[in-house]
């Protein structure tokens, strides 16, 4: 595990997270001490309104799993899973990409 700062301190936010690279997978862990997660920027008003309508804030802790792969000869990164939990035992599976990656991921971790 290593600690990284994602973003530029001179910009609006700096997010400190723990990361690990395991094979073609990347793992990112954040805690309440990581800093605020900025709202995403959207290309159109409709998408932004839908996102804001959800009205959910991030829970205190988060774990994301990404996969590096090639698409059309170019490197790409895809988020496979995002899990969040808080101090009050609340847990949220924010996103999950269904596929055969989970068995492969567990094998890499062994």
C-alpha positions as CSV (number, residue, x, y, z in Angstrom):
1,X,0.0,0.0,0.0
2,X,1.1,3.5,-0.6
3,X,-0.3,6.9,0.1
4,X,-1.0,9.2,-2.8
5,X,-2.3,12.7,-3.3
6,X,-4.7,12.8,-6.2
7,X,-5.1,16.3,-7.6
8,X,-3.1,19.4,-7.3
9,X,-2.9,21.2,-4.0
10,X,-3.0,24.5,-5.9
11,X,-6.4,23.5,-7.4
12,X,-9.7,23.4,-5.5
13,X,-9.1,20.0,-3.7
14,X,-6.5,17.5,-2.8
15,X,-7.6,14.0,-2.1
16,X,-5.2,11.7,-0.1
17,X,-6.0,8.0,-0.5
18,X,-4.3,4.6,0.1
19,X,-3.7,2.8,-3.2
20,X,-2.3,-0.6,-4.3
21,X,-1.7,-2.1,-7.7
22,X,-2.3,-5.8,-7.9
23,X,-1.8,-7.2,-11.3
24,X,-4.0,-5.4,-13.7
25,X,-6.2,-4.1,-10.9
26,X,-5.9,-0.9,-8.9
27,X,-7.4,-0.6,-5.4
28,X,-8.2,2.8,-3.8
29,X,-9.2,3.2,-0.1
30,X,-10.3,6.4,1.4
31,X,-11.1,7.4,5.0
32,X,-12.7,10.5,6.6
33,X,-9.1,11.9,6.7
34,X,-8.7,11.7,2.9
35,X,-10.4,15.0,2.2
36,X,-13.7,16.0,0.5
37,X,-14.6,14.3,-2.8
38,X,-15.4,16.9,-5.4
39,X,-18.7,16.8,-7.3
40,X,-18.1,15.6,-10.9
41,X,-18.5,18.1,-13.8
42,X,-21.1,17.3,-16.5
43,X,-21.3,18.1,-20.1
44,X,-25.0,18.9,-20.1
45,X,-27.6,20.3,-17.7
46,X,-29.9,17.2,-17.8
47,X,-27.2,14.8,-16.5
48,X,-26.1,17.3,-13.8
49,X,-29.7,17.7,-12.6
50,X,-30.2,13.9,-12.4
51,X,-27.0,13.6,-10.4
52,X,-27.9,16.4,-8.0
53,X,-31.4,15.0,-7.6
54,X,-30.0,11.9,-6.0
55,X,-28.9,14.1,-3.1
56,X,-26.6,11.5,-1.6
57,X,-23.3,12.4,0.1
58,X,-20.4,10.0,0.2
59,X,-20.2,7.8,3.3
60,X,-17.1,8.1,5.5
61,X,-15.1,5.2,4.1
62,X,-14.8,4.0,0.5
63,X,-13.1,1.2,-1.5
64,X,-12.9,1.3,-5.3
65,X,-11.5,-1.4,-7.6
66,X,-10.4,-0.4,-11.1
67,X,-9.1,-2.5,-14.0
68,X,-6.5,-1.5,-16.5
69,X,-7.1,-2.8,-20.0
70,X,-6.6,-1.9,-23.7
71,X,-9.4,-0.8,-25.9
72,X,-8.8,-0.2,-29.6
73,X,-5.0,-0.2,-28.9
74,X,-5.3,2.5,-26.2
75,X,-4.9,2.0,-22.4
76,X,-8.2,2.4,-20.5
77,X,-9.2,2.2,-16.9
78,X,-12.6,0.9,-15.9
79,X,-14.2,1.1,-12.4
80,X,-15.4,-2.3,-11.4
81,X,-16.7,-1.8,-8.0
82,X,-17.3,1.1,-5.5
83,X,-18.3,0.3,-1.9
84,X,-18.8,2.8,0.9
85,X,-19.6,2.5,4.6
86,X,-20.0,4.8,7.5
87,X,-19.6,4.9,11.3
88,X,-23.2,3.9,11.9
89,X,-22.9,0.5,10.1
90,X,-24.5,1.9,6.9
91,X,-23.1,0.2,3.8
92,X,-23.7,1.1,0.2
93,X,-22.7,-0.7,-2.9
94,X,-22.4,2.4,-5.1
95,X,-21.5,0.6,-8.3
96,X,-20.7,-2.9,-9.4
97,X,-19.7,-4.0,-12.9
98,X,-20.9,-7.6,-13.4
99,X,-18.4,-9.9,-15.1
100,X,-15.8,-12.6,-14.6
101,X,-13.4,-10.1,-13.0
102,X,-14.3,-10.9,-9.4
103,X,-13.0,-14.5,-9.6
104,X,-9.8,-13.3,-11.4
105,X,-9.4,-10.5,-8.8
106,X,-9.6,-12.9,-5.9
107,X,-7.0,-15.2,-7.5
108,X,-4.6,-12.3,-7.9
109,X,-5.0,-11.4,-4.2
110,X,-4.0,-14.9,-3.0
